[in-house]
Amino acid sequence: MEKGGYVYIITNKNNTVLYTGVTSDLSKRIAEHKETIYKKSFTTKYNLDKLVYFEHFNLIIFAIEREKQIKAGTRKKKLDLINSLNPEWKDLFEDIIHW
């Protein structure tokens, strides 16, 4: 049976760089970003660890499709997406770690 998945957007403390990713375990993946597990990664290089947007899908393949759609969009579309659900750009990690 296939696991569900998440597409997510993280940023840095100044909200200047955006990264869109996909995972089957959102809380674990964001914790990895916060702990800078992958020292040479884009997210570590730009200090991206603030979860500002995510969507859940019942199948990981749908999360991957959505990730590709978001990545293909303009920066403005990504900003609009974040602002539509998280206008204060709050770090949503605290909301998900208790799942």
C-alpha positions as a Markdown table, in Angstrom:
| # | Residue | x | y | z |
|---|---|---|---|---|
| 1 | Met | 0.0 | 0.0 | 0.0 |
| 2 | Glu | 1.3 | 3.4 | -1.0 |
| 3 | Lys | 1.9 | 6.1 | 1.7 |
| 4 | Gly | 0.4 | 9.5 | 1.5 |
| 5 | Gly | 2.6 | 12.5 | 1.0 |
| 6 | Tyr | 3.1 | 16.2 | 1.5 |
| 7 | Val | 4.3 | 19.1 | -0.6 |
| 8 | Tyr | 5.8 | 21.9 | 1.4 |
| 9 | Ile | 7.5 | 25.3 | 1.1 |
| 10 | Ile | 10.2 | 26.4 | 3.5 |
| 11 | Thr | 12.1 | 29.7 | 3.7 |
| 12 | Asn | 14.7 | 31.5 | 5.8 |
| 13 | Lys | 14.1 | 33.8 | 8.8 |
| 14 | Asn | 13.9 | 36.9 | 6.4 |
| 15 | Asn | 11.5 | 35.1 | 4.0 |
| 16 | Thr | 13.8 | 35.8 | 1.0 |
| 17 | Val | 14.5 | 32.3 | -0.4 |
| 18 | Leu | 11.9 | 29.7 | -1.1 |
| 19 | Tyr | 12.3 | 25.9 | -1.4 |
| 20 | Thr | 9.6 | 23.5 | -2.5 |
| 21 | Gly | 9.9 | 19.9 | -1.5 |
| 22 | Val | 7.9 | 16.7 | -1.2 |
| 23 | Thr | 8.0 | 14.0 | 1.6 |
| 24 | Ser | 6.0 | 11.2 | 3.1 |
| 25 | Asp | 6.8 | 12.3 | 6.6 |
| 26 | Leu | 6.5 | 16.0 | 7.0 |
| 27 | Ser | 7.5 | 16.4 | 10.7 |
| 28 | Lys | 10.6 | 14.3 | 10.2 |
| 29 | Arg | 11.6 | 16.1 | 7.0 |
| 30 | Ile | 11.2 | 19.6 | 8.5 |
| 31 | Ala | 13.1 | 18.5 | 11.6 |
| 32 | Glu | 15.9 | 17.4 | 9.3 |
| 33 | His | 16.0 | 20.8 | 7.7 |
| 34 | Lys | 16.1 | 22.5 | 11.1 |
| 35 | Glu | 18.9 | 20.2 | 12.2 |
| 36 | Thr | 20.8 | 20.8 | 8.9 |
| 37 | Ile | 21.3 | 17.1 | 8.5 |
| 38 | Tyr | 22.5 | 17.5 | 4.9 |
| 39 | Lys | 25.4 | 19.9 | 5.2 |
| 40 | Lys | 25.9 | 20.6 | 1.5 |
| 41 | Ser | 22.3 | 21.0 | 0.5 |
| 42 | Phe | 20.6 | 24.0 | -0.9 |
| 43 | Thr | 18.4 | 24.3 | 2.2 |
| 44 | Thr | 21.4 | 24.3 | 4.6 |
| 45 | Lys | 23.4 | 26.7 | 2.4 |
| 46 | Tyr | 20.6 | 29.3 | 2.5 |
| 47 | Asn | 19.4 | 28.5 | 6.1 |
| 48 | Leu | 16.0 | 27.3 | 5.0 |
| 49 | Asp | 14.1 | 25.8 | 8.0 |
| 50 | Lys | 10.9 | 27.7 | 8.4 |
| 51 | Leu | 7.8 | 25.8 | 7.2 |
| 52 | Val | 5.4 | 28.3 | 5.7 |
| 53 | Tyr | 3.2 | 26.1 | 3.5 |
| 54 | Phe | 2.2 | 22.5 | 3.1 |
| 55 | Glu | -0.5 | 20.4 | 1.5 |
| 56 | His | -1.3 | 16.7 | 2.2 |
| 57 | Phe | -2.2 | 14.1 | -0.4 |
| 58 | Asn | -3.5 | 10.5 | 0.1 |
| 59 | Leu | -1.0 | 9.3 | -2.5 |
| 60 | Ile | 2.6 | 10.4 | -2.7 |
| 61 | Ile | 2.4 | 10.5 | -6.5 |
| 62 | Phe | -0.2 | 13.4 | -6.2 |
| 63 | Ala | 2.2 | 15.2 | -3.9 |
| 64 | Ile | 5.0 | 14.8 | -6.4 |
| 65 | Glu | 2.7 | 16.2 | -9.2 |
| 66 | Arg | 1.8 | 19.2 | -7.1 |
| 67 | Glu | 5.4 | 19.8 | -6.2 |
| 68 | Lys | 6.2 | 20.0 | -10.0 |
| 69 | Gln | 3.3 | 22.3 | -10.5 |
| 70 | Ile | 4.4 | 24.7 | -7.8 |
| 71 | Lys | 8.1 | 24.6 | -8.9 |
| 72 | Ala | 7.0 | 25.5 | -12.4 |
| 73 | Gly | 5.1 | 28.5 | -11.2 |
| 74 | Thr | 6.5 | 32.0 | -10.7 |
| 75 | Arg | 7.8 | 33.4 | -7.4 |
| 76 | Lys | 4.7 | 35.5 | -7.3 |
| 77 | Lys | 2.5 | 32.5 | -7.5 |
| 78 | Lys | 4.4 | 30.9 | -4.7 |
| 79 | Leu | 4.1 | 34.0 | -2.6 |
| 80 | Asp | 0.3 | 34.2 | -3.3 |
| 81 | Leu | 0.0 | 30.5 | -2.3 |
| 82 | Ile | 1.7 | 31.1 | 1.0 |
| 83 | Asn | -0.2 | 34.3 | 1.7 |
| 84 | Ser | -3.5 | 32.7 | 1.0 |
| 85 | Leu | -3.1 | 30.2 | 3.8 |
| 86 | Asn | -0.4 | 31.7 | 6.0 |
| 87 | Pro | -0.4 | 35.5 | 5.6 |
| 88 | Glu | 1.7 | 36.1 | 8.7 |
| 89 | Trp | 4.4 | 33.7 | 7.4 |
| 90 | Lys | 4.3 | 31.8 | 10.8 |
| 91 | Asp | 6.5 | 28.8 | 11.2 |
| 92 | Leu | 4.0 | 25.9 | 11.0 |
| 93 | Phe | 6.4 | 23.4 | 12.4 |
| 94 | Glu | 5.1 | 23.8 | 15.9 |
| 95 | Asp | 1.6 | 23.0 | 14.6 |
| 96 | Ile | 2.7 | 19.7 | 13.0 |
| 97 | Ile | 5.1 | 18.2 | 15.5 |
| 98 | His | 2.3 | 17.0 | 17.8 |
| 99 | Trp | 0.6 | 14.9 | 15.0 |
